[in-house]
């Protein structure tokens, strides 16, 4: 009997330990977006100011200002955006809570109908709905009716901190290159190193998300190169006019 229990654990001892890439989707999205924006915006700002024939110290000051302003903007924007998502989720959950209290049978039938559309036999669907609602009715409806899960739920503070920190880390890379690069070759050095940073970021993000590394590197590098080229062109235009 003991050997059998070891081979076949009871339901109370079963746990799902498998990790999936969706577990990291919340922080990964904010971190990749922040780092990418930090590299692209700071490098573009540096190139634009340098193309306008500003002094080396002026370019560095502009880069530092861009880093601070960008990090704060990313944090505020991400917090507001994700908090709006969180407010929407909470409103839907509160509505579902009221509906469960007012018409539990109707909500059970609604949940069973969802399982039928996913391929369960109607009798089995009703049995599954009964058991899940007995365990956690609101959680079952949140997951299967509203599509809200613990893994994908909105976390405003986490997203804001991840965005601000990753933006600052990304912006620090072209800014450090700007500080050490000779003024005469500042534009080509910052351009080349920033594109290399973007390619590495795209590859790492793609690997973490389970996508193709080459495709991830190419798409990030392409849009970064386009942004830097346009900004440098604007800077050169205004520098020539002045």
N, C-alpha and C positions, 0 to 999 in steps of 0.2 A: 504493500500500500504506500509506503514511504517512497519507494523507488518510482512508483507510478505518479505520485504527486510531484516529484522532482522533474519528471519528463513532461508532465502535462500540468502546468500551474493553474490554479483556480482563477476565476475571472477577476477576483479582487487583487491578484498579484500581477496581472497582465498590464504592461505599460508600453506605450509607443515611443521608442527612443530614437527613431529614425529622424535625421535632420534633413530639411529640404531648403533649396535656395530661396523659396518664398519667405522663409523665416527672417531673412536679412533684407527683404525688399524695402522696408521703411527707411532704415538708416542708409542703405546703399544708394538709393535714389538721391537722397539729400546730400550725401557726401560726394558722389560723383558730380552732381550738378554744381555744388559749391566749388569744388576743386577746378572743374573745367571753366567755370565762370571766372574764378580767380586768375587762372593763367591767361585766358583769352582777354579779359577786360584790362588787366594790368599791363600785359604785353602790348595790347593795342594802344593804351593810353601812353605808354612810354614811347612807342614808335611814332605816334601822332605828334607828341610834343617834341621829340627829337627831330622829326622831319620838318618841323616849323622853325628849326635852327635855334632852339633854346639851349641854354648852358647845361653842362653835365649836372651841376647841382640842382638846377631847376627841374630837370627831368626826374631826378631822384625824389625831390619834394613832391612832384606831381604823382609819382608812383606810390609813395607812402600815403598820401592823401587818398588816392584811389583804393588802396588796400583797406584803410580804416573805414572809409565811407561804404565801400562795397560789402565788407563783412557785416556792418550794422544793417545795411539795406537787406542783405540776404536773410539775416536773422529775423528782422521785422516782417519781411514779406512771407517767409516760410511759416512763421508763427501764426500770422493772420490767416494765411491760406489753409493751413492744416487745422487751425482752431475752428474755422468755418465748417470744415468737413466733420470735425468732432461734434460741433453743435447740431449738425444735420443728423448724425448718427444717434445722438442722445434724444433728439426730438422723435425720431422714428421708433426708438426703443420705448420711449414713454407712451407713444400711441399704441404700440403693440402690447404694452403692459395693461393699458386700459381695456383693450379689446379682449385680452385673455380673461380679465376679471368680469367683463360684461357678457361674453359669449364663449365660454371655454370649449363647448362642443363644436361650435362653428369653426373655431380656430384649429381644433383637432382635425376636422374634416378638410380644412384648407391645407394643413400640413400633409395629410395623407394624400391629397390630390397632387401635391408637389412630387411626392415619392412615386406615384403612379406614372407621372410624366417622365420620370427618370428610369422607368423600366420595371418597377416592382409590381407584383400581383396586388390587386386592390385589397384583398384580405391581409396580406403581409404588410402592405403599406399602412393599413389602419393599426396593425399590431405594433409596427415600428413607431408610428406616431404616438400611440398610447404610452409606450415605454419611455420614449424620449421626453414626452411632456411630463411624465411622472417623475423623471429625474431632474429636468431643468427645462420647463416649458418656454421661458423667455429666451434662453440660450439656443434652443432648437429653432425657434422662429427667427431669431436674429441671424443665425448661420444659414438656414436653408430658405427662408423667405426673403430676408433683407440683404443677405450676402455680407453680413458683418461678422468678422471673426477676430479673435484675440491677436492673431498674427498680423492681420492687415488693418487693424483699427488705428485711428489717427492718434498720434502722440505729438502735440504741438511743441512742447519744450524740447523733446529729444530732436525733432526735426530742425528747430531753430538753432540749437547748439551745434548740431552736425553741419548745418549749412554754413554758419559763421566760421567755425573752426576749419572746415575744409576749404572755404574761400580764402581765409588768411594763409593757410598752408600753400595753396596753389599760387596765390598772388606773390608770396615770398620768393618763389623760384625765379621768375623773370626779374623781380626787383633785385635779388642778390646778384644776378648776372649783370644787370645795369650798373650796380655799384662797382663792380670790378672790371668791367669791360672798358677798353680805351675809347675815348670819345670819338675818335676817327672811324672806328669800325663798329660803333655801338649798334647801329640799325641791323646790319647783317648778323651780328653775333646774337643779339636778343631774338631776332626772327628765327634763326636756326635752332637755338636751344629751346625756345618756347614750343616750336613744332615738335621737337623731340620729346619734351615733357608731355605734350598733348597725346602723342602717339603711345607713350608708355602708360599714361592714364587710361586711354581707351582700351588698351590691351588688358590692363589689370581689371578694369571694370567688366569687360567682356568675360574674362576668366572667372571672376567672382559670380557673375550672373549666369554662367553656363553657355554663353554665346560664342560665336566665332571670334578668335582673337584678332585676326587680320582685318576682318570687316569692322570690328569695334575701333581699332586704331585708325583705320582710313577715314571713317565718317567723322570722328572727332577732329582729326588733323585737317580735313578739308574745310570744315566750317570755321575752325580757328584761323587757318591761313586766309580765308576770305575776309574775316573780320579784321585781321591785322592789316591786310593789304588796303582795304577801304579806308581804315582809320589813318594809316600812313599817308595815303593819297590826299585825304582831307587836310592833314597837317601840313603837307608839302604845299598844297594849294594856298592855304591861308598864310603860310610862311612867305611864299613868293609875293602875295599881295601886299603884306606888311612890309 
